[in-house]
Amino acid sequence: MKKQLNTTLVYVLSILGLLCCCVSGLGLLLSGPAYLIARNKVKGYEQNPDDYEGNINAMNSAKTVALIIVIINALYLIYTLYLLLTVGFDEIYSKWDEIMSEINKNS
């Protein structure tokens, strides 16, 4: 029985990881496994192409998308850690509270 090169899971995890990158780069928890799954499928295909059916070009594209989203999440995580270390949590929270009160005032 041949293994499928199904890119759906990789794309779903990658897109969810992109949506979660605004939450301090936590999309890394979704896009990281997406990249690992795609990389393992591509490696398996390269070692035994007869054991797989599906489009390897589509899996390579999914792997590239996942890698780009991993990089975006890693950069946002580094930025968040930098803010926490330089500004501090209290300053970030007071700015957040100020923005939320302004939103509530306008609505």
C-alpha positions in Angstrom: 0.0 0.0 0.0 1.4 3.4 -1.0 1.6 6.3 1.3 -0.1 9.5 0.3 1.6 12.9 -0.1 -1.3 14.8 1.3 -0.6 18.5 1.8 -3.8 19.4 3.5 -2.6 18.9 7.1 0.6 20.9 6.4 -1.4 23.8 5.0 -4.0 23.8 7.7 -1.4 23.8 10.5 0.6 26.5 8.7 -2.3 28.8 8.2 -3.4 28.4 11.8 0.2 29.1 12.9 0.1 32.3 10.8 -3.1 33.4 12.5 -1.6 32.7 15.9 1.6 34.6 15.3 0.0 37.7 16.7 -0.2 36.0 20.1 3.4 36.4 21.0 4.6 34.1 18.3 2.8 31.1 19.7 2.0 30.0 16.2 5.4 28.4 16.3 3.6 25.5 18.1 1.5 24.8 15.0 3.8 25.8 12.1 6.8 23.9 13.5 5.1 20.5 13.4 3.7 21.4 9.9 7.3 22.0 8.7 8.5 18.8 10.3 5.7 16.7 8.7 6.4 18.2 5.3 10.2 17.7 5.6 9.7 14.0 6.7 7.4 13.3 3.8 9.8 14.9 1.3 12.7 12.9 2.8 10.7 9.7 2.6 9.8 10.4 -1.0 13.4 11.1 -1.9 14.6 7.8 -0.3 11.8 5.6 -1.8 9.7 7.3 -4.5 7.9 4.1 -5.3 6.4 3.9 -1.8 4.5 7.3 -2.2 1.8 8.5 -4.5 0.9 12.1 -4.9 2.6 15.3 -6.1 6.0 15.9 -4.6 6.0 19.5 -6.0 2.9 20.3 -3.9 4.6 18.9 -0.8 7.7 21.0 -1.5 5.5 24.0 -1.8 3.7 23.2 1.5 7.1 22.8 3.1 8.2 26.2 1.9 5.0 27.8 3.1 5.4 26.2 6.5 9.1 27.3 6.7 8.2 30.9 6.0 5.5 30.9 8.7 7.9 29.3 11.1 10.4 32.2 10.4 7.6 34.8 10.9 6.6 33.2 14.2 10.2 33.0 15.4 10.8 36.7 14.6 7.6 37.7 16.4 8.5 35.6 19.4 12.0 37.2 19.5 10.3 40.6 19.3 8.0 39.8 22.2 10.8 38.5 24.3 12.8 41.7 23.5 9.9 43.9 24.6 9.4 41.9 27.8 13.1 42.2 28.7 13.5 45.8 27.8 10.2 47.5 28.6 8.7 45.1 31.2 5.4 43.5 31.6 3.9 46.3 33.7 4.5 48.9 31.0 3.1 46.6 28.3 0.0 45.9 30.4 -0.6 49.6 31.1 -0.4 50.4 27.4 -2.8 47.5 26.6 -5.2 48.8 29.3 -5.0 52.3 27.8 -5.7 51.1 24.3 -8.7 49.0 25.5 -10.2 51.8 27.4 -9.9 54.0 24.3 -11.7 51.4 22.2 -14.4 51.1 24.8 -14.8 54.8 24.9 -15.2 55.1 21.1 -17.8 52.3 20.8 
